[in-house]
Amino acid sequence: MIGVEYIFVGAGVLLLLSIIASKTSGRLGVPSLLFFLIIGMLAGSEGLGRIHFEDPWLAQSLGVLALAFILFSGGLDTDWKVVRQVVWKGIALSTLGVVGTACLVGWFSTMLLNLSLFEGFLLGAIVSSTDAAAVFSILRSKKVSLKGSLKPLLELESGSNDPMAVFLTIGFIHLLTQTDASLVDFVPMFFSQMALGGAFGYGMGRGAVFVANRLRLEYEGLYSVFTLTLVLLTYGITASLGGNGFLAVYLAGLVMGNSDFVHKRSIIRFHDGLAWLMQIAMFLTLGLLVFPSRLIPIAGISLLVSLFLMFVARPVSVLVLLLFAKMDFRGKAMVSWVGLRGAVPIVLATFPLLARVPNAEMIFNIVFFIVFTSVVFQGTSIPIVARWLRVDAPFLPKPQPLLEIGPSCNIANELVEITIPPSSPAVGKQVVELGLPPGTLIVLISRNGESFVPGGGTVLAENDSVLFLAERADIGRIRSILERSGEMR
């Protein structure tokens, strides 16, 4: 039996290699998750590490836990004021777009692989969701952003389409394992899962904000433990009652991220680091789980399915749903191409293994190959395609917070920090021209990494971080003056 100290050493070495690899991936413009997978495969039983790991249950359990924290972190970091302008397009892509992709890939897989109809649809459902974190990490590494509403649309779609993929995967497994099941069962299952997930997610998010602002814990670090507990409870309770736990944790994070609560920024930083740890651990584990020798026999057919997904299924689904959207063809083409597959499909591919679905091992290996090729082909080409379609924009790093500000309960005035968007009418105006409510005091402005105290003649610029002191009743009006923006295309 291996001593626990050797397990710690092995885990530490793998994590350290993954961290170093993430630095290399940024320079090469390749998603770091590709390196995480390769490190896991090299450490596996057929690699240099000779670590024998063949436990789908453990891999799935770790994947579900990791995905819950990743989705919660994604919700925390989503700015509702930005994504609400594309909310209906994002919801359409994350629901109907996922269904369309799953059906098209399922049909093609049935024809190509001689699978049953439901087995083909199961494969399509597993690979139907996209990974936003990988996409934007590539763009950041190349100092590239996206114009107009493309960035918030892709953030919202990729952050919210995992619950639908999970629902479809579980649904098709149910059809394959229950002889008396039918497609009609999807309707009540969908509404019950989404309704419970939405209700519990929103309720837990609002409740967490209320409790966090009134706990008055003695140690700041315990607030991070509180939100960690929130994720576990939200997913566990929702899933045990038959709801969609992934939707619940994402909504809980979204509600908290767009509310004011104590130690908000430190909690966001904590969950960002935790999400990275979960992502690395998940990819290393899944890399250990795969056997490269089993990928070789199905490489040809897997490549065909992957190419169909990239060049037919995803583009058709996106273009149909955005047919009448106020977006030019270049933007639609970019959304079609940014369909990078990430961790979720590999996690979902363990579900058929545990359910002993026919052809489950072949489905797992095909999914792994599809994710690998998607990362290699789409991941490396995203900045090039953005420039070719002329939808790229200069990358602007997120402004660093001026102060750690939490809501106060005992005074009438509050310190509030606002970042001025590029389309704000306040850009180019002097402070005295803004028409701020009487008694409002601008304390500090941060611009390009430097902070200064403004005067009445100071001209505001886009992406300025403005720290002001004002009465609570006036904060909404001030936000309207500084944040109001034109309609995004």
Helices and strands as residue ranges (DSSP letters): H 4-28, H 32-43, H 56-76, H 80-83, G 84-86, H 87-92, I 93-97, H 98-113, H 117-126, H 132-141, E 144-146, H 150-160, H 162-177, G 183-185, H 186-215, H 221-240, H 245-257, H 264-289, H 292-295, G 296-298, H 299-308, I 309-313, H 314-321, H 329-337, H 343-348, H 350-355, H 360-374, I 375-379, H 380-388, E 392-394, E 413-419, G 431-433, E 441-447, E 450-452, E 465-471, G 472-474, H 475-483
